[in-house]
Amino acid sequence: MQQQTLQQLIALIDDKLYSLQSIQDSESLEAFRVSIMGKNGLITQAFSELSSVESARKKELATKINQAKKRFDEQFLAKKQEIFQYELEIQLKQEKIDSSLFYARGFQSHGHPIAQMRDMIIDYFIGLNFSLQDGPFIEDDFHNFEALNIPKFHPARNMQDTFYFKDSMLLRTHTSPTQIRTMQTSKLPIRMICAGPTFRRDYDVTHSPMFHQCEGLVVESGDHISFAHLKYILEDFVKHIFGEEVNVRFRSSFFPFTEPSAEVDVSCMFCDGKGCKVCSHTGYLEVLGCGVVDSNVFKAVKLDGVSGYAFGMGIERLAMLKWGINDLRSFYETDLRILEQF
């Protein structure tokens, strides 16, 4: 009796395999697989019935079951690939983008907000006869730290802040190394800016592992360049970015590569300088740092009898303040609700 039942199961498996060709979607194909190979599938039942068959016929019937299973595996995989290709083509057709639709709705962009702010900064300083310089993203210790009067023990060298490589090279933590390279290779007088990406190990609503800075440098022979020159140009620059109505103040600060040094604040545009949560109720927001170039920096690049000033700013920070973006990460998340405003 068991032999007859087993023979019927094997015949039924072949009949089911014949119907495989009519299946046209992956859901039906999976249901078919379960009916053959599932817990209660035909091949599973056949192997279960095999245990009760007399020994003389068991080997012969086991061979037939395995042959049926092999035929199923081959035909099932071929059908699965066929259906996958068919459904993929349908999906691609459904997801196809008609680029003319964007033109039809008049969608235009003036550029990413970071690119817009970068261009505004560059345009201003190019108009004052500053040259635009660039430098490598991967820097050595001398250009990124030593030449900028940042000694070995300075906290800016902390491994938590800097991406180091095994060969003592690093991803630049600011654009200031370009100032060093320019002083090493250019003739006086020097009037330059550098705008580009920098890298630090930090990430939150106001920090990103990759962000953009712009730094400027002016160096001339003699000692006639003073902080007054720096103050005049930066006051005009800040008003160029934020409007004539903002108030500008300079606060004494410290940077290893400038002395004296200052941070530049503008009246808070969110409360008109009255004091709010954004400006910590001070009425002002810090926008950039600056100072007269320290003599140790000139010594590092072997310049003597010169004077100059330098300044640096975060491009993302200026963009956030100008356009009221409260999370720096919004610049990198391709959120169209934000980007379409530009």
Secondary structure, DSSP 8 states (H G I E B T S, - for coil): -HHHHHHHHHHHHHHHHHHGGG--SHHHHHHHHHHHHSTT-HHHHHHHHHTTS-HHHHHHHHHHHHHHHHHHHHHHHHHHHHHHHHHHHHHHHHH---THHHHHTT------HHHHHHHHHHHHHHTTT-EEE---SEE-HHHHTGGGT--TT-GGG-TTT--B-TTS-EE-SSSHHHHHHHHHHS-SSEEEEEEEEEE-S--BTTB-SEEEEEEEEEEEESS---HHHHHHHHHHHHHHHH-TT--EEEEEEEETTEEEEEEEEEE-TTTTTS--TTTTTSSEEEEEEEEEE-HHHHHHTT--SEEEEEEEEEHHHHHHHHHT---GGGGTTT-HHHHTT-
